[in-house]
Amino acid sequence: MFRMLLEGLADYGPCADDAKTDLLNDHMHACFAACGLGRLAVAGDVVVVNVRGKRADASASMPAGVTAGTSSFLVETSAFELEGDGYDQLADILTAYDRDGDGAFVWIIPDGFLASLSPVEEIWEGEGGGYFSHESMCVLNTSARTTRCTLEVFFEEPARPPFTHAFEVAPHQSSHYRLDKLKGDDGSPLIPKDCPVSYKITSLDTPVVVQGSRILTSGRGSEFGSFGTAMAWTPR
């Protein structure tokens, strides 16, 4: 990463600092995203790089020419000595930061629908077994901290107001939710069957990745089964 940065600075040498900033951000966007970094800014022989996260270890040592900030680090190119491609140096720098997870803070699943149980499924349910029509939501948290999340459910029927369900996802963990299993305080389902809905998932503490899926069994004796899965949409 540092080799790409230094070579880019050399390539864009005649340009003004603001032009170098734009060109380097465009050139290094994919590399930065993979490393958990944001944008950079150039000011003379100094480059400031944003980190997606906050500094957590103030005692961590930095390579010569690098100064750690709260959510960024500063590289003095005249004092920085490149070692190899620079990725090991970057890894050492990032050990000082509690970095955000992958993904985004807000995700949308516009199409939701919990189908009623077929007669056979009702029998299975009464017997305590069976594989029923349902929808699931998977939330992946790749960060090192727990995140508080909310699930907002919106209805097509104007008479039904939206509601919010709160939950948490632990660090470095995925959580799967059967949406037909969500219950209110009185034990009744929060999401009724045969009622078109949409979902909004918000993570409050770190970006997450969200995927929705649907299992549908239908037909005589539930002989037909279909499965659909799709990444949720995010405005990021």
Residue frames as a rotation matrix with the C-alpha (Angstrom) as fourth column:
MET 1
0.569 0.822 0.000 0.00
0.822 -0.569 0.000 0.00
0.000 0.000 -1.000 0.00
PHE 2
0.525 -0.423 -0.738 2.76
0.105 -0.828 0.550 2.48
-0.844 -0.367 -0.391 0.95
ARG 3
-0.598 -0.727 0.337 4.68
0.423 0.071 0.903 1.64
-0.680 0.683 0.265 -2.24
MET 4
-0.120 0.644 0.756 1.57
0.976 -0.063 0.209 2.43
0.182 0.763 -0.621 -4.29
LEU 5
0.780 0.435 -0.450 1.16
0.556 -0.811 0.179 5.68
-0.287 -0.390 -0.875 -2.36
LEU 6
0.140 -0.826 -0.547 4.76
0.060 -0.544 0.837 6.84
-0.988 -0.150 -0.026 -2.82
GLU 7
-0.680 -0.351 0.644 4.83
0.615 0.206 0.761 5.87
-0.399 0.914 0.076 -6.49
GLY 8
0.256 0.863 0.436 1.56
0.957 -0.291 0.014 7.75
0.139 0.414 -0.900 -7.00
LEU 9
0.697 -0.065 -0.714 2.97
0.277 -0.894 0.352 10.87
-0.661 -0.443 -0.605 -5.36
ALA 10
-0.398 -0.911 -0.105 5.94
0.149 -0.177 0.973 10.67
-0.905 0.371 0.206 -7.69
ASP 11
-0.463 0.290 0.838 3.73
0.882 0.248 0.401 10.20
-0.091 0.924 -0.371 -10.75
TYR 12
0.514 0.793 0.328 1.58
0.791 -0.586 0.178 13.20
0.333 0.168 -0.928 -9.85
GLY 13
-0.193 -0.744 -0.639 4.55
0.934 -0.339 0.112 15.34
-0.300 -0.575 0.761 -8.77
PRO 14
-0.884 -0.222 0.411 3.81
0.375 -0.861 0.343 18.40
0.278 0.457 0.845 -10.97
CYS 15
-0.026 0.981 0.193 0.19
0.468 -0.159 0.869 18.60
0.883 0.113 -0.455 -9.76
ALA 16
-0.325 0.066 0.943 -1.10
-0.678 -0.712 -0.183 20.80
0.659 -0.699 0.276 -6.96
ASP 17
-0.941 -0.124 0.316 -1.90
-0.328 0.570 -0.753 19.16
-0.086 -0.812 -0.577 -3.61
ASP 18
-0.128 0.972 0.195 -5.67
-0.631 0.072 -0.773 19.14
-0.765 -0.222 0.604 -4.16
ALA 19
0.401 0.211 -0.891 -5.20
-0.885 0.339 -0.318 17.48
0.235 0.917 0.323 -7.57
LYS 20
-0.635 -0.678 -0.371 -2.85
-0.500 0.726 -0.473 14.87
0.590 -0.115 -0.800 -6.06
THR 21
-0.714 0.432 0.551 -5.44
-0.473 0.282 -0.835 14.21
-0.516 -0.857 0.003 -3.36
ASP 22
0.339 0.914 -0.223 -8.18
-0.782 0.142 -0.607 13.56
-0.523 0.380 0.763 -5.92
LEU 23
0.244 -0.304 -0.921 -5.97
-0.806 0.465 -0.367 11.45
0.539 0.832 -0.131 -8.19
LEU 24
-0.798 -0.603 -0.029 -4.59
-0.468 0.648 -0.601 9.30
0.381 -0.466 -0.799 -5.36
ASN 25
-0.448 0.715 0.537 -8.03
-0.548 0.255 -0.797 8.69
-0.706 -0.651 0.277 -3.85
ASP 26
0.536 0.634 -0.557 -9.31
-0.821 0.238 -0.519 7.63
-0.196 0.736 0.648 -7.26
HIS 27
0.009 -0.659 -0.752 -6.27
-0.711 0.525 -0.468 5.40
0.703 0.539 -0.464 -7.89
MET 28
-0.839 -0.532 -0.118 -6.16
-0.261 0.582 -0.770 3.77
0.478 -0.615 -0.627 -4.43
HIS 29
-0.122 0.882 0.456 -9.85
-0.963 -0.217 0.161 3.50
0.241 -0.419 0.875 -3.56
ALA 30
0.647 0.425 -0.633 -10.09
-0.352 0.903 0.247 -0.30
0.676 0.063 0.734 -3.86
CYS 31
-0.219 -0.829 -0.515 -6.82
0.333 0.433 -0.838 -0.85
0.917 -0.354 0.181 -1.99
PHE 32
-0.781 -0.047 0.623 -7.89
-0.472 -0.608 -0.638 1.50
0.409 -0.792 0.453 0.81
ALA 33
0.227 0.958 0.173 -11.30
-0.907 0.143 0.397 -0.16
0.356 -0.247 0.901 1.17
ALA 34
0.516 -0.083 -0.853 -9.69
0.026 0.996 -0.081 -3.60
0.856 0.019 0.516 1.43
CYS 35
-0.484 -0.816 -0.315 -7.37
0.433 0.090 -0.897 -2.33
0.761 -0.571 0.310 4.18
GLY 36
0.211 0.645 -0.735 -10.10
0.974 -0.075 0.214 -0.62
0.082 -0.761 -0.644 6.22
LEU 37
-0.688 -0.507 -0.519 -9.03
0.528 -0.840 0.121 2.89
-0.497 -0.191 0.846 5.24
GLY 38
0.495 0.847 -0.196 -11.02
0.512 -0.466 -0.721 5.90
-0.702 0.256 -0.665 4.07
ARG 39
0.851 -0.181 0.494 -9.76
0.362 -0.480 -0.799 8.84
0.382 0.858 -0.343 2.01
LEU 40
-0.001 -0.903 -0.429 -6.40
0.954 -0.130 0.272 10.60
-0.301 -0.409 0.862 2.13
ALA 41
0.983 0.182 0.018 -5.29
0.179 -0.943 -0.281 14.23
-0.034 0.279 -0.960 1.84
VAL 42
0.153 -0.969 0.196 -1.96
0.965 0.104 -0.240 15.57
0.212 0.226 0.951 0.56
ALA 43
0.999 0.026 -0.029 -0.26
0.033 -0.973 0.228 18.67
-0.023 -0.228 -0.973 1.99
GLY 44
0.371 -0.923 -0.098 3.27
-0.927 -0.363 -0.092 19.08
0.050 0.125 -0.991 0.67
ASP 45
-0.462 -0.601 -0.653 5.35
-0.515 0.781 -0.354 16.10
0.722 0.173 -0.670 1.83
VAL 46
-0.833 0.277 0.478 2.67
-0.374 0.354 -0.857 15.11
-0.407 -0.893 -0.191 4.37
VAL 47
-0.502 0.726 -0.471 -0.16
-0.295 0.368 0.882 12.64
0.813 0.582 0.029 3.65
VAL 48
-0.653 0.406 0.640 -3.05
-0.670 0.086 -0.738 12.18
-0.355 -0.910 0.216 6.11
VAL 49
-0.692 0.378 -0.615 -4.96
-0.188 0.729 0.659 8.89
0.697 0.571 -0.434 5.76
ASN 50
-0.040 0.779 0.626 -8.36
-0.986 -0.133 0.103 8.29
0.164 -0.613 0.773 7.35
VAL 51
-0.970 -0.155 -0.185 -8.91
-0.109 0.966 -0.234 5.01
0.215 -0.207 -0.954 9.23
ARG 52
-0.041 0.996 -0.075 -12.41
-0.415 0.051 0.908 3.53
0.909 0.068 0.411 9.38
GLY 53
0.431 0.149 -0.890 -12.43
0.690 0.581 0.432 3.30
0.581 -0.800 0.148 13.17
LYS 54
0.816 -0.137 0.561 -10.89
-0.414 -0.816 0.403 4.89
0.403 -0.561 -0.723 16.27
ARG 55
-0.228 -0.963 -0.144 -7.48
-0.384 0.225 -0.895 4.60
0.895 -0.149 -0.421 17.92
ALA 56
0.812 0.567 -0.140 -7.65
-0.156 0.441 0.884 2.13
0.563 -0.696 0.447 20.80
ASP 57
0.646 -0.667 -0.371 -4.00
0.752 0.476 0.455 1.52
-0.127 -0.573 0.810 21.76
ALA 58
0.966 -0.249 0.067 -2.10
-0.238 -0.961 -0.139 4.73
0.099 0.118 -0.988 22.45
SER 59
0.411 -0.857 0.311 1.07
-0.461 0.099 0.882 2.75
-0.786 -0.506 -0.354 23.32
ALA 60
0.681 -0.135 0.720 1.42
0.558 0.731 -0.392 1.00
-0.474 0.669 0.573 19.95
SER 61
-0.211 -0.861 -0.463 4.65
0.126 -0.494 0.860 1.98
-0.969 0.123 0.213 18.21
MET 62
0.874 0.464 -0.141 4.57
-0.021 -0.254 -0.967 3.63
-0.485 0.849 -0.212 14.79
PRO 63
0.335 -0.774 0.537 7.14
0.942 0.291 -0.169 3.36
-0.026 0.563 0.826 11.97
ALA 64
-0.468 -0.588 -0.659 9.53
0.513 -0.788 0.339 6.29
-0.719 -0.180 0.671 11.57
GLY 65
-0.997 0.065 -0.031 7.75
-0.067 -0.670 0.739 9.15
0.028 0.740 0.673 9.83
VAL 66
-0.301 0.943 -0.143 4.25
0.289 0.233 0.929 8.03
0.909 0.238 -0.342 10.88
THR 67
-0.961 0.103 0.257 2.15
-0.276 -0.422 -0.864 9.74
0.019 -0.901 0.434 13.57
ALA 68
-0.595 0.779 -0.199 -1.11
0.706 0.624 0.334 8.17
0.385 0.058 -0.921 14.79
GLY 69
-0.776 0.459 0.432 -4.19
-0.527 -0.849 -0.046 10.32
0.346 -0.264 0.900 15.30
THR 70
-0.445 0.682 0.581 -7.62
-0.595 0.260 -0.760 9.53
-0.670 -0.684 0.290 16.76
SER 71
0.474 0.649 0.596 -9.10
0.104 0.630 -0.769 8.31
-0.875 0.426 0.231 13.47
SER 72
0.960 -0.270 -0.078 -6.26
-0.120 -0.145 -0.982 8.89
0.254 0.952 -0.172 11.02
PHE 73
0.439 -0.887 -0.141 -2.52
0.577 0.158 0.802 8.64
-0.689 -0.434 0.581 10.68
LEU 74
0.879 -0.208 -0.429 -0.05
-0.387 -0.836 -0.389 11.11
-0.278 0.508 -0.816 9.21
VAL 75
0.544 -0.721 0.429 2.85
0.765 0.636 0.099 10.10
-0.344 0.275 0.898 6.95
GLU 76
0.582 -0.505 -0.638 5.81
-0.486 -0.845 0.225 12.45
-0.652 0.179 -0.737 6.50
THR 77
0.991 -0.093 0.097 7.14
0.134 0.648 -0.750 11.11
0.007 0.756 0.655 3.21
SER 78
0.455 -0.879 0.145 10.57
-0.522 -0.395 -0.756 12.72
0.721 0.268 -0.639 3.71
ALA 79
-0.250 -0.533 0.808 11.09
-0.968 0.145 -0.203 10.76
-0.009 -0.834 -0.552 6.95
PHE 80
0.602 0.584 0.544 9.30
-0.577 0.790 -0.210 7.53
-0.552 -0.187 0.813 6.03
GLU 81
-0.551 -0.797 -0.247 11.44
-0.799 0.419 0.432 4.53
-0.241 0.435 -0.868 5.03
LEU 82
0.462 0.787 -0.409 9.58
-0.879 0.468 -0.092 2.01
0.119 0.402 0.908 2.90
GLU 83
-0.567 -0.553 0.610 10.03
-0.604 0.783 0.149 -1.67
-0.560 -0.285 -0.778 3.70
GLY 84
-0.732 0.278 0.622 9.01
0.513 0.826 0.235 -4.02
-0.449 0.491 -0.747 0.90
ASP 85
-0.478 0.644 0.598 5.56
0.574 -0.287 0.767 -3.13
0.666 0.709 -0.232 -0.38
GLY 86
-0.795 0.069 0.602 4.65
-0.381 -0.830 -0.408 -1.49
0.471 -0.554 0.686 2.93
TYR 87
0.167 0.955 -0.245 1.77
-0.289 0.286 0.914 -3.80
0.942 -0.082 0.324 3.87
ASP 88
0.038 -0.217 -0.975 3.55
0.813 0.575 -0.096 -5.13
0.581 -0.789 0.198 6.98
GLN 89
-0.929 -0.368 -0.019 4.15
0.324 -0.791 -0.519 -1.55
0.176 -0.489 0.854 8.08
LEU 90
-0.449 0.849 0.279 0.48
-0.574 -0.513 0.638 -0.76
0.684 0.127 0.718 7.52
ALA 91
0.268 0.543 -0.796 -0.56
0.254 0.757 0.602 -3.85
0.929 -0.364 0.065 9.52
ASP 92
-0.477 -0.518 -0.710 1.57
0.830 0.001 -0.558 -2.64
0.289 -0.856 0.429 12.44
ILE 93
-0.943 0.155 0.295 -0.05
-0.187 -0.979 -0.082 0.80
0.276 -0.132 0.952 12.28
LEU 94
-0.179 0.982 -0.059 -3.58
-0.524 -0.045 0.851 -0.60
0.833 0.183 0.522 12.20
THR 95
-0.245 0.063 -0.967 -3.04
0.649 0.752 -0.115 -2.71
0.720 -0.656 -0.225 15.34
ALA 96
-0.952 -0.160 -0.262 -3.46
0.303 -0.628 -0.717 0.58
-0.050 -0.761 0.647 17.23
TYR 97
-0.692 0.718 -0.075 -7.00
-0.712 -0.660 0.239 1.08
0.122 0.219 0.968 15.91
ASP 98
-0.514 0.707 0.485 -10.39
0.215 0.654 -0.725 -0.44
-0.830 -0.269 -0.488 16.71
ARG 99
-0.956 0.012 -0.294 -11.55
-0.278 -0.363 0.889 -0.61
-0.096 0.932 0.350 13.12
ASP 100
-0.048 0.995 -0.083 -15.10
-0.867 -0.083 -0.491 -0.60
-0.495 0.049 0.867 11.81
GLY 101
-0.178 0.097 0.979 -16.58
0.203 0.977 -0.060 -3.75
-0.963 0.188 -0.194 10.34
ASP 102
-0.973 -0.108 0.203 -17.33
0.209 -0.041 0.977 -4.34
-0.097 0.993 0.062 6.68
GLY 103
-0.280 0.932 0.231 -20.57
0.955 0.248 0.161 -3.24
0.092 0.266 -0.960 5.07
ALA 104
-0.559 0.231 0.796 -22.77
0.037 -0.953 0.302 -0.27
0.828 0.198 0.524 5.93
PHE 105
-0.972 0.190 0.137 -24.84
-0.175 -0.203 -0.963 1.17
-0.156 -0.961 0.230 8.77
VAL 106
-0.125 0.990 -0.061 -28.22
-0.628 -0.126 -0.768 0.96
-0.768 -0.057 0.637 6.98
TRP 107
-0.994 -0.109 0.033 -29.70
-0.049 0.673 0.738 -1.87
-0.102 0.731 -0.674 4.90
ILE 108
-0.211 0.964 -0.165 -33.10
-0.852 -0.264 -0.451 -2.22
-0.479 0.046 0.877 3.20
ILE 109
-0.941 0.136 0.310 -35.05
0.256 0.884 0.391 -5.34
-0.221 0.448 -0.867 2.19
PRO 110
-0.717 0.673 -0.182 -38.09
-0.696 -0.706 0.131 -3.97
-0.040 0.220 0.975 0.31
ASP 111
0.000 0.745 -0.667 -39.87
-0.681 0.488 0.546 -7.30
0.732 0.454 0.507 -0.40
GLY 112
-0.928 -0.229 0.294 -41.07
-0.373 0.582 -0.723 -9.28
-0.005 -0.780 -0.626 2.61
PHE 113
0.075 0.977 -0.199 -43.91
-0.889 0.155 0.430 -11.78
0.451 0.145 0.881 2.87
LEU 114
-0.833 -0.261 0.489 -44.52
-0.494 0.748 -0.443 -14.55
-0.250 -0.610 -0.752 5.40
ALA 115
-0.389 0.697 -0.602 -46.78
-0.542 0.355 0.762 -17.16
0.745 0.623 0.240 3.82
SER 116
0.299 0.599 0.743 -49.37
-0.949 0.269 0.165 -18.99
-0.101 -0.754 0.649 5.90
LEU 117
-0.684 -0.513 0.518 -48.67
-0.511 0.844 0.162 -22.60
-0.521 -0.154 -0.840 6.79
SER 118
-0.392 0.527 -0.754 -50.15
-0.636 0.437 0.636 -25.24
0.664 0.729 0.164 4.52
PRO 119
0.670 0.717 0.195 -52.39
-0.652 0.441 0.617 -27.92
0.356 -0.540 0.763 6.11
VAL 120
0.629 -0.499 -0.596 -49.46
0.443 0.860 -0.252 -30.34
0.638 -0.106 0.762 6.26
GLU 121
-0.425 -0.829 0.365 -47.23
0.154 -0.463 -0.873 -27.72
0.892 -0.314 0.324 7.85
GLU 122
0.045 0.529 0.847 -49.87
-0.841 -0.438 0.318 -27.08
0.539 -0.727 0.426 10.50
ILE 123
0.927 0.237 -0.291 -49.76
-0.091 0.894 0.439 -30.78
0.364 -0.380 0.850 11.36
TRP 124
0.153 -0.958 -0.240 -45.97
0.595 0.284 -0.752 -30.68
0.789 -0.028 0.614 11.52
GLU 125
-0.392 -0.286 0.874 -46.10
-0.359 -0.827 -0.432 -27.61
0.847 -0.484 0.221 13.74
GLY 126
0.532 0.690 0.491 -48.48
-0.752 0.119 0.648 -29.36
0.389 -0.714 0.583 16.11
GLU 127
0.909 -0.237 -0.344 -46.13
0.295 0.947 0.125 -32.32
0.296 -0.215 0.931 16.30
GLY 128
0.748 -0.623 -0.227 -43.18
-0.106 -0.450 0.887 -30.04
-0.655 -0.640 -0.403 17.04
GLY 129
-0.280 -0.884 0.375 -41.28
0.366 0.262 0.893 -30.61
-0.887 0.387 0.250 13.78
GLY 130
0.545 0.477 0.690 -41.19
0.787 -0.008 -0.616 -29.81
-0.288 0.879 -0.380 10.08
TYR 131
-0.658 -0.749 -0.079 -39.59
0.612 -0.594 0.522 -27.33
-0.438 0.295 0.849 7.75
PHE 132
0.281 0.949 -0.142 -41.93
0.758 -0.310 -0.574 -24.38
-0.589 0.053 -0.806 7.29
SER 133
0.269 -0.068 0.961 -42.26
0.714 -0.655 -0.247 -21.47
0.646 0.752 -0.128 4.89
HIS 134
0.634 -0.085 -0.768 -40.37
0.612 -0.552 0.566 -18.58
-0.472 -0.830 -0.298 6.44
GLU 135
0.683 -0.527 0.505 -38.07
0.078 -0.635 -0.768 -15.62
0.726 0.565 -0.393 5.93
SER 136
0.526 -0.612 -0.591 -34.69
0.820 0.182 0.543 -15.16
-0.225 -0.770 0.597 7.57
MET 137
0.872 -0.366 0.324 -32.27
-0.229 -0.891 -0.392 -12.30
0.433 0.268 -0.861 8.03
CYS 138
0.481 -0.802 -0.355 -28.53
0.874 0.472 0.117 -12.72
0.074 -0.366 0.928 8.49
VAL 139
0.927 -0.254 0.275 -26.47
-0.267 -0.964 0.009 -9.88
0.263 -0.082 -0.961 10.02
LEU 140
0.491 -0.839 -0.236 -22.67
0.797 0.541 -0.269 -10.21
0.353 -0.056 0.934 9.89
ASN 141
0.957 -0.261 0.127 -20.48
-0.291 -0.855 0.429 -8.11
-0.004 -0.448 -0.894 12.21
THR 142
0.593 -0.795 -0.127 -16.79
0.567 0.524 -0.636 -8.35
0.573 0.305 0.761 11.24
SER 143
0.207 -0.513 0.833 -15.66
-0.456 -0.804 -0.383 -5.69
0.866 -0.300 -0.400 13.72
ALA 144
-0.574 -0.526 -0.628 -14.12
0.335 0.549 -0.766 -6.27
0.747 -0.650 -0.138 17.16
ARG 145
-0.952 0.282 0.119 -17.03
-0.242 -0.455 -0.857 -4.68
-0.187 -0.845 0.502 19.04
THR 146
-0.463 0.874 0.148 -20.67
0.794 0.483 -0.369 -5.48
-0.394 -0.053 -0.918 19.72
THR 147
-0.968 0.208 0.143 -23.14
-0.104 -0.846 0.524 -3.43
0.230 0.492 0.840 17.72
ARG 148
-0.463 0.885 -0.049 -26.67
0.154 0.026 -0.988 -2.45
-0.873 -0.464 -0.148 18.67
CYS 149
-0.981 0.153 0.116 -29.14
0.116 -0.014 0.993 -2.90
0.153 0.988 -0.004 15.83
THR 150
-0.348 0.937 -0.036 -32.75
-0.380 -0.176 -0.908 -2.13
-0.857 -0.303 0.417 15.05
LEU 151
-0.862 0.278 0.424 -35.13
0.507 0.502 0.701 -3.92
-0.018 0.819 -0.573 12.70
GLU 152
-0.535 0.731 -0.424 -37.91
-0.476 -0.675 -0.563 -1.64
-0.698 -0.100 0.709 11.44
VAL 153
-0.717 0.403 0.568 -40.86
0.629 0.725 0.281 -3.35
-0.299 0.559 -0.773 9.78
PHE 154
-0.679 0.482 -0.554 -43.10
-0.549 -0.834 -0.054 -1.38
-0.488 0.268 0.831 7.40
PHE 155
-0.383 0.656 0.651 -46.49
0.457 0.747 -0.483 -2.58
-0.803 0.112 -0.586 6.18
GLU 156
-0.892 0.167 0.420 -48.29
0.372 -0.255 0.892 -2.15
0.256 0.952 0.166 2.90
GLU 157
0.079 0.993 -0.093 -51.64
0.840 -0.017 0.542 -1.77
0.536 -0.121 -0.835 4.69
PRO 158
-0.277 -0.194 0.941 -52.09
-0.064 -0.973 -0.220 1.87
0.959 -0.121 0.257 5.83
ALA 159
0.676 0.651 0.347 -53.92
-0.389 -0.084 0.917 0.73
0.626 -0.755 0.196 8.97
ARG 160
0.782 -0.454 -0.427 -50.82
0.616 0.670 0.415 -1.10
0.097 -0.588 0.803 10.24
PRO 161
0.848 -0.524 0.086 -48.21
-0.530 -0.841 0.105 1.24
0.018 -0.134 -0.991 11.79
PRO 162
0.258 -0.836 -0.483 -44.51
-0.146 0.461 -0.875 0.31
0.955 0.297 -0.003 11.50
PHE 163
0.984 -0.037 0.177 -42.73
-0.172 0.103 0.980 -1.12
-0.054 -0.994 0.095 14.53
THR 164
0.225 -0.973 -0.045 -39.11
-0.715 -0.133 -0.687 -1.45
0.662 0.186 -0.726 15.68
HIS 165
0.988 -0.028 -0.155 -37.38
0.113 0.809 0.577 -4.50
0.109 -0.587 0.802 17.17
ALA 166
0.463 -0.862 0.204 -33.96
-0.867 -0.489 -0.099 -4.06
0.186 -0.131 -0.974 18.87
PHE 167
0.966 -0.259 -0.003 -31.17
0.253 0.940 0.230 -6.65
-0.057 -0.223 0.973 19.01
GLU 168
0.453 -0.884 -0.120 -27.39
-0.726 -0.443 0.526 -6.95
-0.518 -0.151 -0.842 19.23
VAL 169
0.916 -0.311 -0.254 -24.72
0.059 0.730 -0.681 -8.70
0.398 0.608 0.687 17.17
ALA 170
0.759 -0.648 -0.053 -21.53
0.139 0.082 0.987 -9.77
-0.636 -0.757 0.152 18.94
PRO 171
0.238 -0.759 -0.605 -18.01
-0.829 -0.484 0.280 -9.04
-0.506 0.435 -0.745 17.60
HIS 172
-0.666 -0.606 -0.434 -16.72
-0.745 0.519 0.419 -11.24
-0.028 0.603 -0.798 14.77
GLN 173
-0.734 0.492 0.468 -20.05
0.216 0.823 -0.526 -13.02
-0.644 -0.285 -0.710 14.62
SER 174
-0.789 0.607 -0.094 -23.06
-0.298 -0.243 0.923 -13.55
0.538 0.756 0.373 12.37
SER 175
-0.721 0.649 0.242 -26.61
-0.146 0.200 -0.969 -13.67
-0.678 -0.734 -0.049 13.71
HIS 176
-0.867 0.492 -0.082 -29.49
0.063 0.272 0.960 -15.37
0.495 0.827 -0.267 11.89
TYR 177
-0.724 0.684 0.089 -33.09
-0.374 -0.281 -0.884 -14.45
-0.580 -0.673 0.459 12.66
ARG 178
-0.692 0.670 0.269 -36.21
0.699 0.528 0.482 -16.35
0.181 0.522 -0.834 11.68
LEU 179
-0.915 0.290 0.280 -38.55
-0.289 -0.956 0.044 -13.42
0.281 -0.041 0.959 11.14
ASP 180
0.010 0.963 -0.269 -41.63
-0.254 0.262 0.931 -15.60
0.967 0.059 0.248 11.68
LYS 181
0.023 -0.074 -0.997 -40.30
0.793 0.608 -0.027 -16.39
0.608 -0.790 0.073 15.17
LEU 182
-0.881 -0.328 0.340 -40.23
0.098 -0.831 -0.547 -12.78
0.462 -0.449 0.765 16.38
LYS 183
-0.051 0.881 -0.470 -42.77
0.854 0.282 0.437 -12.44
0.517 -0.379 -0.767 19.20
GLY 184
-0.009 0.169 0.986 -44.32
-0.264 -0.951 0.161 -9.52
0.965 -0.259 0.053 21.05
ASP 185
-0.720 -0.278 0.636 -44.58
-0.647 -0.064 -0.760 -9.22
0.252 -0.958 -0.133 24.83
ASP 186
0.107 0.856 0.505 -47.85
-0.888 0.311 -0.339 -11.15
-0.448 -0.412 0.794 24.73
GLY 187
-0.356 -0.361 0.862 -46.30
-0.081 0.931 0.356 -14.00
-0.931 0.057 -0.361 22.72
SER 188
0.705 0.654 0.276 -48.08
0.255 0.130 -0.958 -13.15
-0.662 0.746 -0.075 19.47
PRO 189
0.019 -0.723 0.690 -46.10
0.984 0.134 0.114 -12.90
-0.175 0.677 0.715 16.17
LEU 190
-0.222 -0.182 -0.958 -44.74
0.187 -0.972 0.141 -9.42
-0.957 -0.147 0.250 15.49
ILE 191
-0.722 -0.045 -0.691 -45.08
-0.640 -0.336 0.691 -9.96
-0.263 0.941 0.213 11.73
PRO 192
0.170 0.877 0.449 -48.46
-0.472 0.473 -0.744 -11.35
-0.865 -0.085 0.494 10.59
LYS 193
-0.540 -0.286 0.792 -48.75
0.428 0.716 0.551 -13.97
-0.724 0.637 -0.265 7.83
ASP 194
-0.117 0.488 0.865 -49.90
0.993 0.071 0.095 -13.14
-0.016 0.870 -0.493 4.28
CYS 195
0.846 0.330 -0.419 -49.12
0.379 -0.925 0.037 -9.45
-0.376 -0.190 -0.907 4.80
PRO 196
0.439 -0.724 0.532 -46.64
0.664 -0.137 -0.735 -7.66
0.605 0.676 0.420 2.48
VAL 197
0.871 -0.240 -0.428 -43.90
0.236 -0.559 0.795 -5.92
-0.430 -0.794 -0.430 4.46
SER 198
0.528 -0.812 0.248 -40.53
0.105 -0.227 -0.968 -4.21
0.843 0.538 -0.034 4.02
TYR 199
0.728 -0.352 -0.588 -37.55
0.677 0.239 0.696 -4.26
-0.104 -0.905 0.413 6.37
LYS 200
0.549 -0.655 0.519 -34.96
-0.271 -0.727 -0.632 -1.66
0.791 0.206 -0.576 7.39
ILE 201
0.691 -0.421 -0.588 -31.95
0.713 0.532 0.457 -2.79
0.120 -0.734 0.668 9.42
THR 202
0.627 -0.477 0.616 -29.80
-0.324 -0.879 -0.351 -0.17
0.708 0.020 -0.706 11.15
SER 203
0.336 -0.631 -0.700 -26.52
0.863 0.503 -0.040 -0.85
0.377 -0.591 0.713 12.95
LEU 204
0.971 0.194 0.136 -25.66
0.123 -0.905 0.408 1.86
0.203 -0.380 -0.903 15.48
ASP 205
0.717 -0.696 0.023 -22.05
-0.208 -0.182 0.961 1.07
-0.665 -0.694 -0.276 16.39
THR 206
-0.483 -0.875 -0.043 -20.30
-0.307 0.123 0.944 -0.30
-0.820 0.469 -0.328 13.29
PRO 207
-0.083 0.436 -0.896 -21.09
-0.994 0.029 0.107 -1.17
0.072 0.900 0.431 9.68
VAL 208
-0.261 0.088 0.961 -22.50
-0.239 0.959 -0.153 -4.66
-0.935 -0.270 -0.229 9.13
VAL 209
-0.847 0.076 -0.526 -23.48
-0.504 0.199 0.841 -6.83
0.168 0.977 -0.130 6.16
VAL 210
-0.291 0.852 0.436 -27.11
-0.493 0.257 -0.831 -7.95
-0.820 -0.457 0.345 5.80
GLN 211
-0.893 0.095 -0.439 -28.65
-0.350 0.466 0.812 -10.70
0.282 0.879 -0.383 3.67
GLY 212
-0.158 0.912 0.378 -32.28
-0.835 0.081 -0.544 -11.77
-0.527 -0.402 0.749 3.44
SER 213
-0.945 -0.110 -0.308 -33.66
-0.270 0.795 0.544 -15.17
0.185 0.597 -0.781 2.41
ARG 214
-0.067 0.981 0.180 -37.05
-0.960 -0.014 -0.281 -16.81
-0.273 -0.192 0.943 1.90
ILE 215
-0.992 -0.054 0.112 -38.15
-0.033 0.982 0.189 -20.45
-0.120 0.183 -0.976 2.02
LEU 216
-0.230 0.961 -0.153 -41.55
-0.946 -0.258 -0.195 -21.17
-0.227 0.100 0.969 0.49
THR 217
-0.972 0.068 0.223 -43.30
0.102 0.984 0.146 -24.52
-0.210 0.165 -0.964 0.61
SER 218
-0.283 0.910 -0.303 -46.62
-0.795 -0.400 -0.457 -24.85
-0.537 0.111 0.836 -1.19
GLY 219
-0.358 0.233 -0.904 -48.76
-0.735 0.527 0.427 -27.11
0.576 0.817 -0.017 -3.31
ARG 220
0.685 0.698 -0.209 -50.45
-0.466 0.640 0.611 -30.34
0.560 -0.321 0.764 -2.34
GLY 221
0.894 -0.294 -0.339 -48.78
0.443 0.701 0.558 -31.82
0.074 -0.649 0.757 0.72
SER 222
0.699 -0.656 -0.283 -46.09
-0.456 -0.714 0.531 -29.13
-0.551 -0.242 -0.799 0.55
GLU 223
0.648 -0.426 0.631 -44.51
0.604 0.792 -0.085 -31.04
-0.463 0.436 0.771 -2.31
PHE 224
0.462 -0.460 0.758 -43.04
0.598 -0.469 -0.650 -27.93
0.654 0.754 0.058 -3.89
GLY 225
0.574 -0.333 -0.748 -40.31
0.608 -0.439 0.662 -25.93
-0.549 -0.835 -0.049 -2.20
SER 226
0.525 -0.463 0.714 -38.45
0.512 -0.499 -0.699 -22.83
0.680 0.733 -0.025 -3.35
PHE 227
0.356 -0.523 -0.774 -35.58
0.794 -0.267 0.546 -20.88
-0.492 -0.810 0.320 -1.86
GLY 228
0.557 -0.193 0.808 -34.55
0.501 -0.697 -0.512 -17.34
0.662 0.690 -0.292 -2.58
THR 229
0.352 -0.495 -0.794 -31.74
0.789 -0.300 0.536 -15.22
-0.504 -0.815 0.285 -1.15
ALA 230
0.436 -0.190 0.880 -30.58
0.599 -0.668 -0.441 -11.70
0.672 0.719 -0.178 -1.91
MET 231
-0.646 -0.648 -0.403 -28.27
0.757 -0.479 -0.444 -9.10
0.095 -0.591 0.801 -0.46
ALA 232
0.416 0.737 -0.532 -30.12
0.767 -0.599 -0.231 -6.22
-0.489 -0.312 -0.815 1.09
TRP 233
0.314 -0.255 0.915 -29.77
0.651 -0.643 -0.402 -2.79
0.691 0.722 -0.036 -0.52
THR 234
0.165 -0.300 -0.940 -27.70
0.848 -0.444 0.290 -0.09
-0.504 -0.844 0.181 1.16
PRO 235
0.969 0.233 0.080 -27.50
0.242 -0.841 -0.485 3.63
-0.045 0.489 -0.871 0.32
ARG 236
0.396 -0.891 -0.222 -23.73
-0.198 -0.319 0.927 3.60
-0.897 -0.323 -0.303 0.94
